[in-house]
Amino acid sequence: MKKFLSRIKSTKGINGVIVALLLILVGVGAVGGIKTFMDNSKDTITTDVNTSLQSMKNN
């Protein structure tokens, strides 16, 4: 157990863990951002299409 803890506490091990956690955070943030962007784009397109259809219907 002591060898395991000393290995985790080593600089190389900690840097690897920090880099892995940062990559996970960046990945989750990117996925969340892309999902929000796509949802907003879908809503905008839907609104534009409905407006166009209403204007065509009224003409």
Secondary structure per residue as TSV (DSSP state, phi and psi in degrees):
chain	resnum	aa	ss	phi	psi
A	1	M	-	360.0	-38.1
A	2	K	H	-64.9	-39.8
A	3	K	H	-63.0	-40.6
A	4	F	H	-63.3	-46.3
A	5	L	H	-65.8	-39.8
A	6	S	H	-67.1	-33.1
A	7	R	H	-69.9	-38.5
A	8	I	H	-66.0	-37.8
A	9	K	H	-77.2	-11.7
A	10	S	S	-63.6	152.5
A	11	T	H	-59.5	-43.9
A	12	K	H	-62.6	-43.2
A	13	G	H	-65.7	-43.2
A	14	I	H	-66.2	-41.4
A	15	N	H	-61.0	-40.4
A	16	G	H	-63.4	-41.5
A	17	V	H	-66.7	-42.9
A	18	I	H	-63.0	-44.2
A	19	V	H	-63.1	-42.5
A	20	A	H	-62.6	-44.1
A	21	L	H	-64.4	-40.9
A	22	L	H	-64.1	-40.6
A	23	L	H	-64.2	-39.0
A	24	I	H	-63.8	-45.1
A	25	L	H	-62.4	-42.7
A	26	V	H	-64.5	-41.8
A	27	G	H	-62.4	-45.9
A	28	V	H	-64.1	-42.1
A	29	G	H	-63.0	-41.2
A	30	A	H	-64.4	-43.7
A	31	V	H	-63.4	-43.6
A	32	G	H	-63.2	-41.2
A	33	G	H	-65.5	-42.8
A	34	I	H	-65.2	-41.0
A	35	K	H	-63.2	-44.3
A	36	T	H	-62.4	-44.1
A	37	F	H	-60.2	-45.2
A	38	M	H	-66.1	-40.9
A	39	D	H	-62.6	-44.4
A	40	N	H	-64.7	-40.1
A	41	S	H	-64.4	-41.7
A	42	K	H	-62.0	-44.1
A	43	D	H	-63.5	-41.4
A	44	T	H	-63.9	-44.7
A	45	I	H	-64.9	-42.5
A	46	T	H	-61.2	-43.9
A	47	T	H	-63.1	-44.4
A	48	D	H	-62.2	-42.2
A	49	V	H	-66.0	-43.8
A	50	N	H	-62.8	-40.1
A	51	T	H	-63.7	-43.5
A	52	S	H	-64.2	-42.2
A	53	L	H	-65.0	-39.8
A	54	Q	H	-65.0	-41.7
A	55	S	H	-67.1	-35.5
A	56	M	H	-69.7	-37.3
A	57	K	H	-66.3	-37.4
A	58	N	H	-76.3	-20.1
A	59	N	-	-89.4	360.0
